[in-house]
């Protein structure tokens, strides 16, 4: 060990453990999709299992109905309940401090300052990587990436009916497992947005956030020229520019820049699942035998899941206004 504070590793581990709640908060309030998936503690925590199993209801109970007097009440066994299965995915980031950095930072305050700088670097990297991943289709890094909107809802020129999570939505019997999809093939307009919003809605079960690229957001903003522009106070308090469409906040993310897409999300059914024991869990700092350094890994087990695709939608093929 390099000369210096004998409690170096202990100080590092203690500081990192204390910093993790702040780290996770900074990460999941940094982008609008993260914020929508985690605001209000909507992350679902699961203790284990070979798969992440999400129960689904796709049919009604045929025994429900009125009766009179001594009428026979149906006891017919019911179908209409199934489950979607999602694989556990793993994500990690490493915080490394080399021997020279250790030697230069001997005092406790210096050690903490050094580690906080390393954590900030790691935090910014996780934000960028996870944000890109949660918009993707899960095939990145040889399909080791977590699922994203492109998988849970759709991407490219598809019709939202691809097989997904163990359910073949191409089968007409499974049409309930199809997301709402529309090819705009032109500039965005209020009528198209209204149709998609309504297609994703049943009664008061409506999209909770609309996410698009900056150019599409600005095109919608231009459509409001001369009108009063309302914003969602919760999203605004989170630091995100937003406007309201039919009472639903619409905002933009740089990951969708140039994509020509607009996602209509109902986060009641779109859920980030985290392993209850391994979610931004730091390992103890260790010293490899062949390196002049110490390192800790921050581990995450989880995945993005969806329990009702028909309440999710996206418009693709949007061209600049």
N, C-alpha and C positions, 0 to 999 in steps of 0.2 A: 504493500500500500504506500502511496506517496505520503511524504511528511505532511502533517497538518492536523486537523481536528479528528481525534480518534472516534468520535461519534458521527462522522460524516454520513455514513450510510443510514444510520438511524434517523438523523435529522432529515435526510432526503425522503425516506419512506414516510415518516410522520407528516411532513409538509405535503407530500403528494396526496396522501389519504385525506388530509384536511381540505385540499384544494379541489378534489374530484367533484363534489356537488356544484361548486362554482363553475368548473370546467364544463360539465354537462349542461348547466343552465345557459352558459354563454353559447354553446354549440346549438342548442335547440331553440334559441330565440334569435338566431342569426339570419335565418332565411324564412320566407313566408310559408313554404311547404312544411318545414320543420315545425314552425310555430303552430300551424293549423293542426298538425298531427299530435302535438304534445301539450298545447295550451289547455289548461284545465285538468292536467294529469290524465290525459286520455290514453297514455301508453298502457297496454295490457301486459302484465307481468305473469310469466308462466314458469313453474318450477322445474319443468323437464318434459320428457317424453321423446319417443323416437321421431315424431313429427309434431308440428304445430297444427292442431286440429281445430277447425272453425266450424261450428254447427251452422247449418243452413235450413231455412224454412222456405219451401217453394210451392206448397199447396195448402188448401184450406181443409178444415175438419168437416167432413160431410155429415157428421152426426148432429151438428148444431142445427136447431130449428124449433119452431113452435109445436105444441101438442095440446091435446085436450083430454081431461079426465084420465081414463085408464088406457089411453093410446100407448102402444109399444114404443119405447124410446130406443133408437138405434144404438147398438154396441159394436158396429162394424169397425174392425181394426183399420187404422189410418196409415196412409203413406204420406209423403210430402215433406219428410225430414231427411236430410242427408248431411254430409260434411265435406268440406274442402280441406285438403292436406297441403301443408307448406313445409319445405325443408328448413332446418335450422341453418343459418348462415353465420359465418364468423368474420369478425373485423378486428384489427389490431393496429396499434401505433406504438412505437418505441421511443422512450426518452433516454438519451445517452449522454453521459458526461465523461469526457476523457481525462486522463491523468493530469495533463497540464492545466485544464480548467479547474480540476480539484485543488491542485497546488496553489493556484492563484486566488482561490476563494476559501480560505481557512476558517474565518469567523462565522458564527451561526447566521448572522444577518446577511453576510455575503453568500453563504450557501443557499439561503432561502431566495435571495435575489436572483442568483444564477438559475435555480430550478424554476422559478416563476417565468423567467425568460424562455427557458426550454419548453415549459408547458404552453406558453402563449404561441410559440412556433407550432407545436403539435396541435393545439386547438384550431388554428387557422387552416392547417392541412386537413384535419378531420372534417371541418366545415365544408371545404371545397370538394373533398372526395365523396362524402356521404350525400351532399346535395346533388352531385352529378349522378350518383348511384340510384338515388330515390326517384329520379326522373327516367331512369333507364329500364332495360328489359331483363336484367339479371343474368345476361350471358357474358358480361365482362369478366376478364381474368379467368377464362375457361369455366364460366358459369359459377364462379365462386362468389360473385357479387350478390348483394341482397336484391330482392325484386324491387321494381319501381313502377311508376305510373304506366310506362310503356308496356309492361307485362300485365299489371292488374286491370288496366282499362283498355289500352290499345296503342298502336303506333303505326306509322306508315299508312299505306293505302289498304288497310284491312276493314272489315265490317263489324269488328267487335265480337265475332263468333268463334274465335280460336279456342281449341282445347286448352284448359288452364286449371291448375290445382287439382288434377285428377278427375275433372268433369269435362266431357266433350260437348262444348257448346255448339258444335256444328250439327249435332243431332237435334231435330225439330222438337223432340220431347224436352230438350234442355234449353229452349229458347230463353227461359227465365235467367240464364247465366250469361247473357250477352249484354255488353255495355252499349250505351247509346253513342252512335258514331255518325258524323256527317262530313262530307267533302264539300268545303266551301267553294273552292275553285274561283276565288276572287276576293275582293276586299270584304272585311267583316262588316256586318250591318246589324242593327238592333233586332230586326225580324228573325234572322237566323239564330241569334243569341237567345231570343225569347222561345223559339221552337225547341232548342236544345234544353234550355232550363225547364220548360214544361214537360219534355219527354223524360227528364230525370226526376220529376216530381209526382207525388201522389198525396193529395190533400196537403197537410202541413209538413210532410216529409219532403224537404226541398234541398237543393245544393247549399252547402255552407260556405264555400269559397270557390272562386273562379281564378285560375292561375294561367297566365299567358306570357308571351315575350314582350319586350319593351315596345316594339313597333306596333303590335296589336293593341296594347294598352293605350298607347298614344292615339291610335286610330279611333278607339272607343271614346277617348277623352274629346277628340275633335267632333264626334257626333253629338256631344253635349254642348257644343258652342252656343252660348247665350242662355243656357239653362242653369238652374241652381245645381251645384255639384255637392252631393252628400257623401260622407265617408263613414266607415265603420269605426267607432271610437276605440274598440278593443284592438283592432289591427293598427290603428294610428298610434295608440299608446305603446304598441310593440315596436314602433319605429318604422312601419311599412307604409309607403304611399298606397292609397287605395281609393276607389270610387265604389259606389253602390249600383248594382244592377238588380232590379226587382227585390231590393232589400238584402242582396247577397254581396259581400265585398269582392271586388275584382282587383287583383294586383299582378305584378310582373316579377319574373325571375330571369336573371341573365342566362341561366342554363338553356332556356327556350328561345334565346335570341336567334333569329333567322330560321326557326323551325316552322313557323306558320301554324302553330297549334294553340288551342285554347281548351284547357281542362275544366270541366264542371264537376266538382268533388263534393261528395256528402261524407264528411269525416265520421259520421255515425257508423258507417260501414267500412271505412278505410282505416285500418288500425296498424300501428307499429307495435309489434310484439317483442318484448325483451325478456331474456332469461333472468329470473329473479335473483340468481346468485352471481351471474356473470354479465353485468351490464355496466360498461365503463369501470371495470374492476382492475385496479393496479396490482401488479405482481411486486413482490419485494425487490429492491435493488440488489443485483448480483454482480459478481466480478468474474468474467471469463478467465480461464487459465492462460489463454493465448492473446489477450488484449489488455492494453493499459486503459481501462475504462470501466465504468459501472453502467448498468442499464436496468430500466423497468419497462414492462410492457403493459399497456392499457387494453384490456380485452372486452369484446362485446359479442354476445350470441343473440341473434334475433332475426327478424325478417319483417317485411311489409306484407300485410294480409288484407284481403277484401272479403266481406261476407255478403255483399249484394252488389253485383256488377251492374244491374239494370238501373241503379240509382246513381251511377257514374257515367260521365259522358265526355267526349272530346270532339272538337271541330278541327279538321286538318285542312291543308291546302289553302290557308289564308294568305293572300298576297298583300304586299304593301298598298296602302290606300293611295 
